[in-house]
Amino acid sequence: MLRHIVMFKPRKFATEAEKQEKLVFMKEVFEDLPIHIPQIKFYEVGINQIESEYMLVINSLFENFDELRTYQAHPMHQKAVEMNKEVSESKIVADYYI
């Protein structure tokens, strides 16, 4: 199984409340993906509870890299990625077999 972890660094927002609102919105968008993308074996989305540069985290599991690539190319995932560009300025990704 392939573990796929992504951590997003949010853009600067006018207020902390606005940042939190945007993070919650994106969390909900990403949480909706497993019902549309059968390649996802496990999917967890969270907002970091300690202040950090990287605040939105996705922890997911796939059979292999081919399944991950299918997920990444899926139209629903692509839509979420485009929406997240308005919220996040960068990301860190880790992929490893377990």
WOLIN-V486033 format. One record per pair of residues at least 24 apart in sequence whose C-alpha atoms are under 8 Angstrom apart, sorted by the first residue. I is the first residue (numbers start at 1). J is the second residue. Records with the same first field share a line. If there is no record, write none. Layout:
# WOLIN-V486033
I=J / J
This chain:
# WOLIN-V486033
1=61 / 62 / 63 / 64 / 97 / 98
2=61 / 62 / 63 / 64 / 65 / 95 / 96 / 97 / 98
3=59 / 60 / 61 / 62 / 94 / 95 / 96 / 97 / 98
4=58 / 59 / 60 / 61 / 62 / 93 / 94 / 95 / 96
5=57 / 58 / 59 / 60 / 93 / 94 / 95
6=57 / 58 / 59 / 91 / 92 / 93 / 94
7=54 / 55 / 56 / 57 / 58 / 91 / 92 / 93
8=54 / 55 / 56 / 57 / 88 / 89 / 90 / 91 / 92
9=53 / 54 / 55 / 56 / 88 / 89 / 90 / 91
10=53 / 54 / 55 / 56 / 87 / 88 / 89 / 90
11=86 / 87 / 88 / 89
22=87
23=47 / 55 / 56 / 87
26=80 / 83 / 84 / 87
27=56
29=80
30=77 / 80
33=76 / 77
36=76
37=71 / 74
39=63 / 67 / 68 / 70 / 71
40=67 / 68 / 71
54=91
